[in-house]
Amino acid sequence: MRFLLTDEQREFGRSLDALLTAADTPAVLRAWAAGDHGPGRALWGRLADAGVFALAVPEAYGGVGPLPVEAAVACVELGRHAVPGPVAETLAAGVLLAGAGGPVAEEWLPGIASGAAVVSLTLEGYGPYAPDADAADAVFTVSGDELRLAPDPGEPSASADPARRLFRPEPGGAPVAKGPAIRAAVRAAGDWAAFATAALALGCGEELLRATVAYVKQRTQFGVPVGSFQAVKHRLADTLLGLEFARPLLYGAAVELASEVSRPGAGAGSAEGSPGAGAGSAEGSPGAGAAVAAAKVTAGEAGYAAARTALQLHGAIGYTEELDLAWWLRRARPLRDAWGTPSACRARVLAG
């Protein structure tokens, strides 16, 4: 397979990079971690205006999707700039609710596409925590073939990333949708959550590498930049190789997800609730799931390796709160493990 982004897709990525560069995301991250979600929600609205969250929402509900390739482009940029909030969860919720259909889709999907609604969720098989539930307008949970709206986000748990708060939603709440379509929608939503998290991890790793390369050009030892030392060059080269190896797997997974949607019988869903909107067929695609798992484990490990390299080559300054890079350093490990740990993803790849 030979895959290249189109001119429009590359321009979409450049426009998001420009938007986020001007947004001063380190300041937004600090406010978000302190419990002030105002700047983050404002940034969320600008990203929605650029079409980011509409990429997972079908046209029937005011979106433009599902468009996995464009979603990968967007999430890599959001990862590079460490945008706070439940990005992967909101995209996955778009797929989940479109697959569920009915009144709950009509109520929430237009808001997701427009940026008016920030959504978090938990899915069976992916752990009990809903990231950033305190900032979300809705937290969805699934039990068997029942989709529920959590009545209470629960209490926060400690997280390695202070700008990514974890909540265990309280059980209960009346079902907002139920039936066999829910199980299929959950499988598709889990794939999208893992896929978006892989893209965020890749973008995080890219920024860590970029900042580290810039730093070793400036830091001197024995009268020369430390970046001129062979050991440092080798470490950076290994980090770059890891990230570049993850990139084609990510876009390969995007192609698999896109082909799943376009496969005969997948359907685009409708406001009346036909299953499969944004979720591919009712049964999902084993090939897409394995491809997503391969991308997730590779991008997650590459991003985490980039964090370890960045911390080592920055030396003691890498531990300081004042350094903006600390936000990326603390984000790489949680992204590696969220929506599919490395061991779980490897098991899924082996299972085919």
C-alpha positions, 0 to 999 in steps of 0.5 A: 500500500502506498499512502500519501496525504492529499494537499487538503489533508496536509493543509488541514494539519497546517491550519490546526498547527497555526491555530494551536500555536497561537492559542498558548496551550501551556497556559491552557494546560495549567488552567485546566489542571487547576480546575479552570476549564474556561480557556480549554473550553474556548479552545475546544470551540475553536477546534470545533469551528475548524471541523475537528469533532465533526470528523467522527459524526455522520452528516445526518447529525451535523457532522462530516464523518466518519473520516478516520484519516482526517481524524488522525491528522487532527489528533496528531496536531492536538497531541503535538500541542497537548490540547487538554480535555477528553479528545479521544473520548469525545470522538469515540462518543460520536461513533458510539452514539451514531451506532446507537441511533435514536433520540440520544444520538439526535440530542448529543451528536449535533452538540459534539460536532459543533463543539457545544458538548464535551463528552467522556465515556467508559467502555467495557474492556477498557477500564473504569475511568472516564477522563476529565469527567468533571469538565464534560457535559455528559459521561456515558457508560455501557453495561451489556447492551444498555447505554446509560448517562452517568448521573454523577462523574464520581470522585477523581483519582490520581493521574500521572498527568495533572491535566488529565483527571480520571473519574470513576462514574457512579453506577446507575442512571436510566438506559438512554438506548439499548439493544444489539446495536449497542454492542456493535457500537461499543466495539467500533467506539473502542477502536476509535478511542484507541486510534485517536489516542495513538495519534495523540501519543504520536503527536506528543512524541513528535513535540518531545523530540523537536524540543529535545533536538532544539535543546541539545543544540543550545546546551554546551559541555566542554565548549561544544553543543551536547548535540554533537556527541555521538551518543546523543545523536544515536539516542535521538536517531533511535527516537526518530525511528520509533516515531517514523515507524509508528506513523504508517501504522497509524495511517494504515489503521485509518485506511482500515477504519475508512474501508470498514465504513465504506464496506457494503452494508456498513451504512451511514446511519440515520436520525431514525437510529439505524445501527452502524453510523460511523461504526462500520458493519454491525459486527465490525472488522477484525482487520481494523481492530488488529490494525488499530491495536498495532498502531496504538502499541507502536505509537504509545511506545514511541511516544513514551520512548521520546519522553524518556529521551527528552528527560535524560537529555534535558538533565535536571531541568527536565524535572522542573514545573516551570519548564513547559515540556513537563506537561508533555513528559507527564502525558506520554505514559498515560497516553501509552496505557489509555484505551489499550495497554501495550500487552493488551494491544499486542494480544489483539494483534496476535489474535488477528 
